[in-house]
């Protein structure tokens, strides 16, 4: 509490400074005066919280000083000191709002009590003012948030009183660039206020879990755009800008259009999953056309079987193109990020199952199912999941063997040998190796002297013979296990290749085993 002491007697001035411990009372002597005009001048100049004033001052009385100071707008407190008790003076002092009227010589305890009482009153006043300011600020923030969300109409409020009159508006949402970081979020408002010759007119808000900035005026929006120039192509690693990810909606002219800009930022925030590596900015211009969005069940994912086929065919080009198509299709999916991750987990696990089933004797160093689920669910971006897929597909290709372009037909044979039990057709296999079915069929027959279908039947029948010999399955079960869904067709093919039916073949094996057994006598 700043205190000004005014008295025309120098001894009294010195005594007033020493009579009590002002510092201990939470006070500071900010000035002193010995004449009426000097006292009035310093009261208006220094604006003290408390004036301890002698009632008789050269040039004007203490009461005249109080009246003139109050007429000039001074709202501080007064303690009047008087050499004698006079009811008229005291009555006037009360009318002027003087807090205390003390008679000289001043008693230390009386002055201390008066100062403490005024300080307590000031503290209560300041506390109430602060509470009212907080209430007003909270109420203002609530109104701003409601306006931004479109929950209230701007016409219901005094926009000038809310400091919302501007020629343009724009909503900016900012987040951590590193989504795994738990460090304090850098203040974008501080960055915007720091740059430029003129202040940036903005409102800083917290809406739900989002840090929001409302930019007011074309000049403030231009300031933001100039900041964005530092993000091209990306900010310096380790710089303050590198710690931020910015999302901004469309600029609007009228405040009732603010919800449009806000909704842009919310939609973009959901689509951060699709950002490229090192991308720090999402603009309203990057929102996909709603007419191009597809429902989650429109086949946006790849065929796991076809993908496994590309891996076995070592067709890296087709795999890369497929993953690019996958990225593009998912970008236009209406599914949320959680659903997309679940679908990708299911897709990868199916690819893994196809590969492991085709090569049961080969150790393929892929992660376990729980690890796959954890890795994909913990990824923040789609490109990270696509990179993971590419790495794992390359591991699979190396594990199942490498084929050069010169021995591509050997790769086709290997594919048949490991997938004969599936519904294989030349039309479905040829694209895996980058050929048309007719061209691959001609190459196959020229190289091996028989057609693709003939070779496939041979492989299936040889497998069937092995299973018949093991005597673990019934004939119809063996038919399905080697790729023939129709049992009669299996019998026909088996007899064509072996000259006997599957049942006859199994019986002949059993008879041969019996003939080889030694006599029990």
C-alpha positions as CSV (number, residue, x, y, z in Angstrom):
1,X,0.0,0.0,0.0
2,X,1.6,3.3,-1.2
3,X,1.3,6.1,1.3
4,X,1.8,9.8,0.8
5,X,2.5,12.0,3.9
6,X,1.8,15.7,3.8
7,X,2.5,18.2,6.6
8,X,4.0,21.7,6.7
9,X,6.2,20.9,9.7
10,X,9.4,19.1,8.8
11,X,9.7,17.5,12.3
12,X,6.2,16.1,12.0
13,X,7.1,14.7,8.5
14,X,10.1,12.9,10.0
15,X,8.2,11.8,13.0
16,X,5.4,10.4,10.9
17,X,7.8,8.3,8.9
18,X,9.3,6.9,12.1
19,X,6.4,6.6,14.5
20,X,5.3,3.2,13.2
21,X,7.0,0.5,11.1
22,X,5.3,1.2,7.8
23,X,7.1,-1.8,6.1
24,X,5.8,-4.2,8.7
25,X,2.3,-2.9,8.0
26,X,2.7,-3.7,4.3
27,X,3.1,-0.1,3.4
28,X,5.6,2.0,1.4
29,X,6.1,5.8,1.7
30,X,5.9,6.9,-1.9
31,X,6.2,10.6,-1.4
32,X,5.8,13.6,1.0
33,X,4.7,17.2,0.7
34,X,4.9,20.3,2.8
35,X,2.5,22.7,1.0
36,X,-1.1,22.4,-0.2
37,X,-0.4,22.7,-3.9
38,X,2.6,20.3,-3.7
39,X,0.4,17.8,-1.8
40,X,-2.4,18.0,-4.4
41,X,0.1,17.7,-7.3
42,X,1.7,14.6,-5.8
43,X,-1.6,13.0,-5.0
44,X,-2.7,13.3,-8.6
45,X,0.7,12.3,-9.9
46,X,1.5,9.4,-7.6
47,X,-2.0,8.1,-7.0
48,X,-1.2,6.7,-3.6
49,X,-3.5,4.3,-1.8
50,X,-3.5,6.3,1.4
51,X,-2.8,10.0,2.1
52,X,-1.9,11.1,5.7
53,X,-2.7,14.8,5.6
54,X,-2.4,17.7,8.0
55,X,-5.6,19.7,8.0
56,X,-3.8,23.0,7.9
57,X,-1.4,23.3,4.9
58,X,0.1,26.5,3.4
59,X,-2.0,27.6,0.5
60,X,-5.1,25.5,1.1
61,X,-6.6,23.5,3.9
62,X,-6.4,19.7,4.0
63,X,-10.1,19.5,3.4
64,X,-9.8,21.7,0.2
65,X,-7.0,19.4,-1.0
66,X,-9.2,16.3,-0.5
67,X,-12.2,17.9,-2.3
68,X,-10.0,19.1,-5.3
69,X,-8.3,15.6,-5.5
70,X,-11.6,13.8,-5.5
71,X,-13.1,16.2,-8.1
72,X,-10.0,15.3,-10.3
73,X,-10.9,11.6,-10.0
74,X,-8.7,10.5,-7.1
75,X,-10.2,7.5,-5.3
76,X,-7.6,6.8,-2.5
77,X,-8.1,7.0,1.2
78,X,-7.3,9.8,3.7
79,X,-6.3,10.1,7.3
80,X,-6.6,13.7,8.6
81,X,-4.2,15.0,11.3
82,X,-5.3,18.0,13.3
83,X,-3.7,20.0,16.1
84,X,-7.1,20.5,17.8
85,X,-10.4,18.8,17.9
86,X,-13.0,20.7,15.9
87,X,-16.5,19.2,15.3
88,X,-17.1,21.3,12.1
89,X,-13.8,20.1,10.5
90,X,-14.6,16.5,11.6
91,X,-18.1,16.8,10.1
92,X,-16.8,18.0,6.8
93,X,-14.1,15.3,6.8
94,X,-16.8,12.6,7.3
95,X,-18.8,14.1,4.4
96,X,-15.7,13.9,2.1
97,X,-15.2,10.3,3.0
98,X,-12.1,10.7,5.2
99,X,-11.4,7.4,6.8
100,X,-9.9,8.7,10.1
101,X,-9.6,12.0,12.0
102,X,-6.7,11.9,14.4
103,X,-5.7,14.7,16.8
104,X,-2.1,15.6,17.3
105,X,0.1,14.5,19.0
106,X,-0.7,11.3,17.1
107,X,-0.9,8.2,19.2
108,X,1.1,5.3,17.7
109,X,-1.5,2.7,18.3
110,X,-4.3,4.8,17.0
111,X,-2.4,5.5,13.7
112,X,-1.4,1.8,13.4
113,X,-5.1,0.7,13.9
114,X,-6.2,3.3,11.3
115,X,-3.6,2.2,8.7
116,X,-4.4,-1.5,9.3
117,X,-8.1,-0.9,9.0
118,X,-7.6,0.9,5.6
119,X,-5.3,-1.8,4.4
120,X,-7.8,-4.4,5.3
121,X,-10.5,-2.5,3.4
122,X,-8.3,-2.1,0.4
123,X,-7.5,-5.8,0.4
124,X,-11.2,-6.7,0.5
125,X,-11.8,-4.2,-2.4
126,X,-9.0,-5.7,-4.5
127,X,-10.1,-9.2,-3.8
128,X,-13.7,-8.4,-4.9
129,X,-12.4,-6.6,-7.9
130,X,-10.3,-9.6,-8.9
131,X,-13.2,-12.0,-8.4
132,X,-15.4,-9.8,-10.5
133,X,-12.7,-9.6,-13.2
134,X,-12.4,-13.4,-13.1
135,X,-16.2,-13.8,-13.3
136,X,-16.3,-11.4,-16.2
137,X,-13.4,-13.1,-18.0
138,X,-14.9,-16.5,-17.4
139,X,-18.3,-15.3,-18.6
140,X,-16.7,-13.8,-21.7
141,X,-14.8,-17.0,-22.4
142,X,-18.0,-19.0,-22.1
143,X,-19.7,-16.6,-24.6
144,X,-16.8,-16.8,-27.0
145,X,-16.8,-20.6,-26.9
146,X,-20.6,-20.7,-27.5
147,X,-20.3,-18.3,-30.4
148,X,-17.5,-20.4,-32.0
149,X,-19.5,-23.6,-31.5
150,X,-22.6,-22.0,-33.0
151,X,-24.6,-22.5,-29.8
152,X,-25.7,-18.9,-29.5
153,X,-26.5,-16.1,-31.9
154,X,-24.1,-13.1,-32.1
155,X,-27.1,-10.7,-32.1
156,X,-27.7,-11.7,-28.5
157,X,-24.5,-9.9,-27.3
158,X,-22.8,-6.6,-27.5
159,X,-19.9,-7.6,-29.8
160,X,-18.1,-4.3,-29.2
161,X,-18.1,-4.8,-25.5
162,X,-16.7,-8.3,-26.1
163,X,-14.0,-6.9,-28.4
164,X,-15.2,-9.0,-31.3
165,X,-15.7,-6.3,-34.0
166,X,-13.4,-7.3,-36.9
167,X,-13.4,-7.5,-40.7
168,X,-12.3,-11.1,-40.8
169,X,-12.1,-14.1,-38.4
170,X,-10.3,-17.4,-38.4
171,X,-9.9,-20.4,-36.1
172,X,-6.5,-22.0,-35.5
173,X,-6.0,-25.2,-33.5
174,X,-2.5,-26.1,-32.3
175,X,-1.1,-29.4,-30.9
176,X,2.2,-31.0,-30.1
177,X,4.0,-32.1,-33.3
178,X,5.4,-35.1,-31.4
179,X,2.3,-36.8,-30.2
180,X,4.2,-39.1,-27.9
181,X,5.8,-36.2,-26.1
182,X,4.6,-35.1,-22.6
183,X,6.6,-31.8,-22.4
184,X,4.8,-28.5,-22.0
185,X,3.0,-27.3,-25.2
186,X,4.7,-24.3,-26.7
187,X,2.4,-21.2,-26.8
188,X,1.4,-20.3,-30.3
189,X,-0.2,-17.0,-29.1
190,X,3.1,-15.9,-27.7
191,X,4.8,-16.6,-31.0
192,X,2.2,-14.6,-32.9
193,X,2.4,-11.7,-30.4
194,X,6.2,-11.6,-30.6
195,X,6.4,-11.0,-34.3
196,X,5.4,-7.8,-36.1
197,X,5.3,-4.1,-35.4
198,X,1.7,-4.0,-34.3
199,X,0.0,-6.3,-31.8
200,X,-1.8,-9.4,-33.0
201,X,-5.5,-9.3,-32.1
202,X,-6.4,-12.8,-30.9
203,X,-8.3,-14.7,-28.3
204,X,-6.8,-17.8,-26.7
205,X,-9.3,-20.4,-25.6
206,X,-9.5,-24.0,-24.4
207,X,-12.4,-25.9,-26.0
208,X,-12.7,-29.4,-24.7
209,X,-9.2,-30.8,-25.1
210,X,-8.1,-28.5,-27.9
211,X,-6.0,-25.3,-27.7
212,X,-7.8,-22.8,-29.9
213,X,-6.9,-19.4,-31.2
214,X,-9.5,-16.9,-32.6
215,X,-7.7,-14.5,-35.0
216,X,-9.5,-11.2,-35.3
217,X,-8.9,-9.0,-38.3
218,X,-7.2,-9.4,-41.7
219,X,-3.9,-8.1,-40.2
220,X,-3.8,-10.8,-37.6
221,X,-4.6,-13.4,-40.2
222,X,-1.8,-12.1,-42.4
223,X,0.5,-12.3,-39.4
224,X,-0.4,-16.0,-39.0
225,X,0.2,-16.7,-42.7
226,X,3.6,-15.1,-42.4
227,X,4.4,-17.5,-39.6
228,X,3.4,-20.4,-41.8
229,X,6.1,-19.4,-44.3
230,X,8.7,-20.6,-41.8
231,X,7.1,-24.1,-42.1
232,X,8.1,-24.5,-45.8
233,X,9.3,-27.2,-46.4
234,X,9.6,-27.8,-42.6
235,X,10.9,-25.8,-39.7
236,X,14.4,-26.2,-38.5
237,X,14.6,-29.4,-36.4
238,X,14.8,-28.5,-32.7
239,X,13.4,-24.9,-33.3
240,X,10.3,-23.7,-31.4
241,X,8.2,-24.0,-34.5
242,X,9.3,-27.7,-34.9
243,X,7.4,-28.5,-31.7
244,X,4.0,-27.4,-33.0
245,X,1.4,-28.9,-35.3
246,X,-0.9,-26.2,-36.7
247,X,-4.5,-26.7,-38.0
248,X,-6.5,-23.8,-39.4
249,X,-10.0,-23.4,-40.8
250,X,-11.3,-21.1,-43.5
251,X,-11.2,-17.3,-42.9
252,X,-14.8,-15.9,-42.6
253,X,-16.1,-12.4,-42.9
254,X,-19.0,-12.5,-40.5
255,X,-18.9,-13.7,-36.9
256,X,-21.9,-15.9,-37.4
257,X,-19.8,-17.9,-39.8
258,X,-17.2,-18.7,-37.1
259,X,-18.6,-22.3,-36.5
260,X,-17.6,-23.1,-40.1
261,X,-14.0,-22.3,-39.5
262,X,-14.1,-24.1,-36.1
263,X,-15.7,-27.3,-37.7
264,X,-12.9,-27.2,-40.3
265,X,-10.3,-27.5,-37.6
266,X,-12.1,-30.3,-35.8
267,X,-12.5,-32.4,-39.0
268,X,-8.8,-31.7,-39.9
269,X,-7.7,-32.8,-36.4
270,X,-9.4,-36.1,-36.9
271,X,-7.5,-36.5,-40.2
272,X,-4.1,-35.9,-38.9
273,X,-3.6,-39.7,-39.1
274,X,-3.3,-39.3,-42.9
275,X,-0.5,-36.6,-42.7
276,X,2.8,-37.2,-44.5
277,X,6.1,-37.6,-42.7
278,X,7.5,-34.2,-41.3
279,X,4.1,-32.5,-42.1
280,X,3.4,-29.7,-39.5
281,X,0.4,-28.0,-41.0
282,X,-3.2,-29.0,-42.0
283,X,-5.2,-26.4,-43.9
284,X,-9.0,-26.2,-44.6
285,X,-8.0,-26.5,-48.3
286,X,-6.9,-30.1,-47.6
287,X,-10.3,-31.3,-46.5
288,X,-11.4,-34.0,-48.9
289,X,-14.6,-33.5,-51.0
290,X,-17.4,-35.1,-49.0
291,X,-18.9,-36.5,-52.2
292,X,-15.7,-38.5,-52.7
293,X,-15.8,-40.1,-49.2
294,X,-16.7,-43.8,-49.1
295,X,-18.3,-46.0,-46.4
296,X,-15.9,-48.3,-44.6
297,X,-17.4,-51.4,-46.2
298,X,-16.7,-50.4,-49.8
299,X,-13.6,-52.6,-50.1
300,X,-10.9,-50.0,-49.3
301,X,-8.5,-52.6,-48.0
302,X,-6.4,-54.9,-50.2
303,X,-7.1,-58.6,-50.6
304,X,-4.9,-60.5,-48.1
305,X,-4.7,-63.4,-50.4
306,X,-3.6,-61.3,-53.4
307,X,-1.1,-59.5,-51.2
308,X,0.4,-62.8,-50.0
309,X,0.6,-63.8,-53.7
310,X,2.6,-60.7,-54.5
311,X,5.0,-61.6,-51.7
312,X,5.4,-65.2,-52.9
313,X,5.9,-63.9,-56.4
314,X,8.5,-61.4,-55.2
315,X,6.7,-58.7,-57.1
316,X,7.9,-55.6,-55.2
317,X,6.5,-53.2,-57.8
318,X,2.9,-54.6,-57.4
319,X,3.2,-54.6,-53.6
320,X,4.3,-50.9,-53.6
321,X,1.5,-49.9,-56.0
322,X,-1.0,-51.9,-53.9
323,X,0.1,-50.1,-50.7
324,X,-0.1,-46.7,-52.5
325,X,-3.7,-47.6,-53.6
326,X,-4.4,-48.7,-50.0
327,X,-3.3,-45.3,-48.7
328,X,-5.4,-43.5,-51.2
329,X,-8.5,-45.6,-50.5
330,X,-8.2,-45.1,-46.8
331,X,-7.8,-41.4,-47.2
332,X,-11.3,-41.3,-48.7
333,X,-12.8,-43.6,-46.1
334,X,-15.5,-42.4,-43.7
335,X,-14.2,-44.9,-41.1
336,X,-12.6,-43.4,-38.0
337,X,-9.0,-44.0,-37.1
338,X,-9.6,-46.7,-34.6
339,X,-11.7,-48.7,-37.1
340,X,-9.0,-48.2,-39.8
341,X,-6.4,-49.5,-37.4
342,X,-8.5,-52.6,-36.6
343,X,-9.1,-53.3,-40.3
344,X,-5.4,-53.0,-41.0
345,X,-4.5,-55.4,-38.1
346,X,-7.0,-57.9,-39.5
347,X,-5.6,-57.5,-43.0
348,X,-2.0,-58.0,-41.9
349,X,-2.8,-61.0,-39.7
350,X,-4.6,-62.7,-42.7
351,X,-1.6,-62.0,-44.9
352,X,0.6,-63.6,-42.3
353,X,-1.7,-66.6,-42.1
354,X,-1.6,-67.1,-45.9
355,X,2.2,-67.0,-46.0
356,X,2.7,-69.3,-43.0
357,X,0.2,-71.8,-44.3
358,X,1.9,-71.8,-47.7
359,X,5.3,-72.4,-46.1
360,X,4.7,-74.5,-43.0
361,X,8.3,-75.8,-43.0
362,X,9.9,-72.3,-43.4
363,X,10.7,-70.2,-40.4
364,X,9.4,-66.7,-41.2
365,X,10.5,-64.1,-38.6
366,X,7.3,-62.1,-38.3
367,X,6.1,-60.6,-35.0
368,X,3.5,-62.5,-33.0
369,X,-0.1,-61.5,-33.2
370,X,-0.1,-59.5,-30.0
371,X,3.0,-57.6,-31.1
372,X,1.4,-56.8,-34.4
373,X,-1.7,-55.5,-32.8
374,X,0.3,-53.4,-30.3
375,X,2.6,-51.9,-33.0
376,X,-0.2,-50.9,-35.3
377,X,-2.4,-49.5,-32.5
378,X,0.5,-47.4,-31.2
379,X,1.2,-45.8,-34.6
380,X,0.1,-42.1,-34.8
381,X,0.1,-42.0,-38.6
382,X,-1.0,-44.1,-41.6
383,X,2.4,-43.8,-43.3
384,X,4.1,-45.4,-40.2
385,X,1.8,-48.4,-40.6
386,X,2.5,-48.6,-44.4
387,X,6.2,-48.5,-43.6
388,X,5.8,-51.3,-41.1
389,X,3.9,-53.4,-43.8
390,X,6.6,-52.8,-46.3
391,X,9.4,-53.9,-43.9
392,X,7.5,-57.1,-42.9
393,X,6.6,-58.0,-46.5
394,X,10.3,-57.7,-47.4
395,X,11.2,-60.0,-44.5
396,X,8.6,-62.5,-45.9
397,X,10.1,-62.3,-49.4
398,X,13.6,-63.0,-48.2
399,X,12.4,-65.9,-46.0
400,X,10.5,-67.7,-48.7
401,X,13.4,-67.4,-51.2
402,X,14.6,-65.0,-53.9
403,X,14.0,-65.4,-57.7
404,X,15.6,-63.2,-60.3
405,X,13.8,-62.1,-63.4
406,X,15.6,-64.8,-65.5
407,X,14.0,-67.6,-63.4
408,X,10.5,-66.1,-63.1
409,X,8.9,-69.4,-64.2
410,X,10.7,-71.2,-61.4
411,X,9.1,-68.7,-59.1
412,X,5.7,-69.6,-60.7
413,X,6.4,-73.3,-60.0
414,X,7.3,-72.6,-56.4
415,X,4.1,-70.6,-56.0
416,X,2.0,-73.5,-57.3
417,X,3.9,-76.0,-55.1
418,X,3.0,-73.9,-52.0
419,X,-0.6,-72.9,-52.9
420,X,-1.9,-75.9,-55.0
421,X,-4.7,-76.5,-52.4
422,X,-6.2,-73.1,-53.2
423,X,-8.5,-72.2,-56.1
424,X,-5.6,-71.4,-58.4
425,X,-6.3,-70.1,-61.9
426,X,-3.8,-68.8,-64.4
427,X,-5.9,-65.6,-64.6
428,X,-5.3,-64.9,-60.9
429,X,-1.7,-66.0,-60.8
430,X,-0.4,-64.1,-63.9
431,X,-0.9,-60.6,-62.5
432,X,1.1,-61.5,-59.4
433,X,4.2,-61.9,-61.6
434,X,3.4,-59.0,-63.9
435,X,2.1,-61.0,-66.9
436,X,-1.1,-61.5,-68.7
437,X,-2.7,-65.0,-68.4
438,X,-2.3,-65.8,-72.1
439,X,1.4,-64.8,-72.2
440,X,2.3,-66.6,-69.0
441,X,0.4,-69.7,-70.3
442,X,2.5,-69.8,-73.5
443,X,5.8,-69.3,-71.6
444,X,4.8,-72.0,-69.1
445,X,4.0,-74.6,-71.8
446,X,7.1,-73.7,-73.9
447,X,9.4,-74.0,-70.8
448,X,7.9,-77.2,-69.2
449,X,6.2,-78.9,-72.1
450,X,2.8,-79.0,-70.4
451,X,0.0,-76.6,-69.6
452,X,-0.4,-74.7,-66.3
453,X,-3.5,-76.7,-65.4
454,X,-1.8,-80.0,-66.2
455,X,1.1,-79.2,-63.9
456,X,-1.3,-78.1,-61.2
457,X,-3.2,-81.4,-61.4
458,X,0.1,-83.3,-61.1
459,X,1.1,-81.5,-58.0
460,X,-2.4,-82.0,-56.4
461,X,-2.5,-85.7,-57.2
462,X,1.0,-86.3,-55.8
463,X,-0.1,-84.6,-52.6
464,X,-3.2,-86.7,-52.5
465,X,-1.2,-89.8,-52.9
466,X,0.9,-88.8,-49.9
467,X,-2.2,-88.2,-47.8
468,X,-3.7,-91.5,-48.9
469,X,-0.6,-93.3,-47.8
470,X,-0.7,-91.6,-44.4
471,X,-4.2,-92.9,-44.0
472,X,-5.3,-90.1,-41.6
473,X,-8.1,-88.6,-43.7
474,X,-11.1,-89.8,-45.6
475,X,-11.1,-89.6,-49.4
476,X,-13.5,-86.6,-49.5
477,X,-11.4,-84.7,-47.0
478,X,-8.3,-85.3,-49.0
479,X,-10.1,-84.0,-52.1
480,X,-10.7,-80.7,-50.4
481,X,-7.2,-80.5,-48.9
482,X,-5.5,-80.7,-52.3
483,X,-7.8,-78.2,-53.9
484,X,-10.7,-80.1,-55.4
485,X,-14.0,-79.0,-54.0
486,X,-15.9,-81.5,-56.2
487,X,-15.2,-85.1,-55.1
488,X,-16.3,-86.7,-58.4
489,X,-13.9,-84.4,-60.3
490,X,-11.1,-85.4,-57.9
491,X,-11.8,-89.1,-58.6
492,X,-11.7,-88.4,-62.3
493,X,-8.4,-86.6,-62.2
494,X,-6.8,-89.1,-59.8
495,X,-7.8,-92.0,-62.1
496,X,-6.5,-90.2,-65.1
497,X,-3.0,-89.7,-63.5
498,X,-2.7,-93.1,-61.7
499,X,-5.0,-95.4,-63.5
500,X,-6.9,-96.2,-60.3
501,X,-9.4,-94.5,-58.0
502,X,-8.3,-93.0,-54.6
503,X,-9.9,-95.9,-52.7
504,X,-8.3,-98.5,-54.9
505,X,-4.9,-96.7,-54.5
506,X,-5.2,-96.8,-50.7
507,X,-6.2,-100.5,-50.8
508,X,-3.2,-101.3,-53.0
509,X,-0.9,-99.7,-50.5
510,X,-2.5,-101.6,-47.6
511,X,-2.2,-104.9,-49.5
512,X,1.4,-104.2,-50.3
513,X,2.1,-103.6,-46.7
514,X,0.4,-106.9,-45.7
515,X,2.4,-108.9,-48.3
516,X,5.6,-107.6,-46.8
517,X,4.8,-108.6,-43.3
518,X,6.7,-111.9,-42.2
519,X,4.8,-115.1,-41.3
520,X,4.0,-115.3,-37.6
521,X,5.0,-119.1,-37.6
